[in-house]
Amino acid sequence: MNCGARAPEAAEADVLLFLHADTVLPPEADRIVLRALSNSLRVWGRFDVEIDGESPWLRIVARLMNWRSRATGIATGDQAIFVERSSFVALEGFAPIPLMEDIDFSRRAKRLSRPIALRERVVTSGRRWQRHGVWRTILLMWRLRLAYFFGADPRELAQRYRDPR
């Protein structure tokens, strides 16, 4: 993500948006983001998320993710984090860690402002949730997050994330 922010194509941009490869933005996302930032003293934010998939539990998981993010001010990469370039530079970008970089970024960005929580939704793939099971994935995510908050090495957590058995 840091490399993308330094790419020549992004060099002129006043706002950066970080999007997972399996996530789709809503129509006119660029205008939505620019309008939200221009109408606010906040310098970063994220979209609400919808998880694509067949399980009805995925709608509930997405609602809970959006609620948790609003309550805590912590955004995840699935929510398409956006930030003013000057703030991104001041924060020195994303930490060079293989997992939880979005959580780390959110914690640091909250020192500058609370995030803008856009109600428009990005749609992210539910493939992982369906493959490993919704409840097993929820438990895995919470175990990883809890371990991170207690100081676990993000490299070890990334290994556990890739192979959840």
C-alpha positions as CSV (number, residue, x, y, z in Angstrom):
1,M,0.0,0.0,0.0
2,N,2.9,2.3,0.8
3,C,4.4,1.5,-2.6
4,G,1.1,2.3,-4.3
5,A,0.9,5.7,-2.5
6,R,4.4,6.5,-3.8
7,A,3.6,5.4,-7.4
8,P,3.9,8.1,-10.1
9,E,0.1,7.7,-10.9
10,A,-0.7,8.6,-7.2
11,A,1.9,11.4,-6.9
12,E,-0.5,14.2,-7.8
13,A,-3.5,12.9,-5.7
14,D,-4.6,14.8,-2.7
15,V,-6.6,11.8,-1.4
16,L,-5.5,8.2,-1.3
17,L,-7.9,5.2,-1.2
18,F,-6.7,1.7,-0.3
19,L,-8.9,-1.0,-1.8
20,H,-8.5,-4.8,-1.4
21,A,-8.4,-6.7,-4.7
22,D,-11.6,-8.6,-3.8
23,T,-13.6,-5.4,-2.9
24,V,-15.7,-3.3,-5.2
25,L,-16.4,0.4,-4.6
26,P,-19.9,1.9,-5.0
27,P,-20.7,4.0,-8.0
28,E,-19.1,7.5,-7.9
29,A,-17.0,6.5,-4.9
30,D,-14.5,9.3,-5.8
31,R,-17.1,12.0,-5.5
32,I,-18.5,10.5,-2.3
33,V,-15.1,10.5,-0.7
34,L,-14.1,14.0,-1.9
35,R,-17.5,15.5,-0.8
36,A,-17.2,13.8,2.7
37,L,-13.7,15.1,3.2
38,S,-14.5,18.6,2.0
39,N,-17.5,18.9,4.3
40,S,-15.6,17.8,7.4
41,L,-12.6,18.6,9.6
42,R,-11.8,14.9,9.5
43,V,-8.9,13.7,7.4
44,W,-9.6,10.0,6.8
45,G,-12.4,7.5,6.7
46,R,-13.9,4.3,5.4
47,F,-17.0,2.9,3.8
48,D,-19.5,0.6,5.4
49,V,-19.0,-3.0,4.1
50,E,-21.3,-5.6,2.6
51,I,-20.0,-9.2,2.4
52,D,-21.0,-11.0,-0.8
53,G,-22.0,-14.6,-0.3
54,E,-24.8,-17.1,0.1
55,S,-24.8,-17.4,3.9
56,P,-27.4,-15.1,5.6
57,W,-25.0,-14.8,8.5
58,L,-22.7,-12.6,6.2
59,R,-25.2,-9.8,6.3
60,I,-25.2,-9.9,10.1
61,V,-21.4,-10.1,10.2
62,A,-21.2,-7.0,8.0
63,R,-23.6,-5.1,10.2
64,L,-21.6,-5.9,13.2
65,M,-18.3,-4.9,11.5
66,N,-19.8,-1.6,10.5
67,W,-21.2,-1.0,14.0
68,R,-17.9,-2.0,15.7
69,S,-16.0,0.3,13.3
70,R,-18.3,3.2,14.1
71,A,-18.1,2.6,17.9
72,T,-14.3,2.2,18.0
73,G,-13.1,4.3,15.1
74,I,-11.0,1.4,13.8
75,A,-11.3,0.6,10.1
76,T,-10.3,-2.6,8.4
77,G,-9.0,-2.9,4.9
78,D,-12.2,-4.5,3.6
79,Q,-13.9,-1.1,4.3
80,A,-11.7,0.8,1.7
81,I,-9.8,3.2,3.9
82,F,-9.3,6.7,2.4
83,V,-7.0,9.5,3.7
84,E,-5.8,12.9,2.7
85,R,-2.3,12.5,1.3
86,S,-0.8,15.1,3.8
87,S,-2.2,13.1,6.7
88,F,-0.9,9.8,5.2
89,V,2.5,11.4,4.9
90,A,2.4,12.8,8.5
91,L,1.4,9.3,9.7
92,E,4.3,7.8,7.7
93,G,1.9,5.5,5.9
94,F,1.1,2.0,6.8
95,A,3.4,0.0,9.2
96,P,5.5,-2.5,7.3
97,I,3.7,-5.5,8.9
98,P,2.0,-8.4,7.1
99,L,-1.2,-8.3,9.1
100,M,-3.1,-5.8,11.2
101,E,-1.6,-2.9,9.3
102,D,-5.1,-1.5,8.9
103,I,-5.7,-1.7,12.6
104,D,-2.3,0.0,13.3
105,F,-3.0,2.7,10.8
106,S,-6.5,3.4,12.2
107,R,-5.1,3.7,15.8
108,R,-2.6,6.3,14.6
109,A,-5.0,8.1,12.3
110,K,-7.4,8.6,15.2
111,R,-4.9,10.9,16.7
112,L,-5.5,13.3,13.8
113,S,-9.3,12.8,13.7
114,R,-12.1,10.4,14.1
115,P,-12.8,8.6,10.8
116,I,-15.6,9.5,8.5
117,A,-17.9,6.5,8.4
118,L,-19.6,6.5,5.1
119,R,-22.9,4.7,4.9
120,E,-22.4,3.9,1.3
121,R,-21.2,0.3,1.0
122,V,-18.3,-1.4,-0.6
123,V,-18.9,-5.0,-1.5
124,T,-16.2,-7.5,-0.4
125,S,-15.9,-11.2,-1.2
126,G,-17.3,-13.7,1.3
127,R,-15.2,-16.5,-0.2
128,R,-13.0,-16.9,2.9
129,W,-16.0,-16.8,5.2
130,Q,-17.8,-19.5,3.2
131,R,-14.7,-21.7,2.7
132,H,-13.8,-21.8,6.4
133,G,-17.2,-21.3,7.9
134,V,-18.7,-18.1,9.2
135,W,-18.4,-18.9,12.9
136,R,-14.9,-20.3,12.6
137,T,-13.8,-17.2,10.7
138,I,-15.3,-14.9,13.3
139,L,-13.5,-16.7,16.0
140,L,-10.2,-16.7,14.1
141,M,-10.5,-12.9,13.4
142,W,-11.2,-12.2,17.1
143,R,-8.4,-14.4,18.3
144,L,-5.9,-12.8,15.9
145,R,-7.1,-9.3,16.9
146,L,-6.9,-10.1,20.6
147,A,-3.4,-11.5,20.2
148,Y,-2.3,-8.4,18.3
149,F,-3.6,-6.1,21.0
150,F,-1.7,-8.1,23.6
151,G,1.5,-7.7,21.6
152,A,1.7,-10.8,19.3
153,D,4.1,-10.6,16.4
154,P,2.1,-9.7,13.2
155,R,4.3,-12.1,11.2
156,E,3.1,-15.0,13.4
157,L,-0.5,-13.8,13.2
158,A,-0.2,-13.6,9.3
159,Q,0.8,-17.2,9.3
160,R,-2.2,-18.2,11.4
161,Y,-4.4,-16.1,9.2
162,R,-3.2,-17.8,6.0
163,D,-3.5,-21.3,7.5
164,P,-6.5,-21.2,10.0
165,R,-6.4,-24.9,10.8
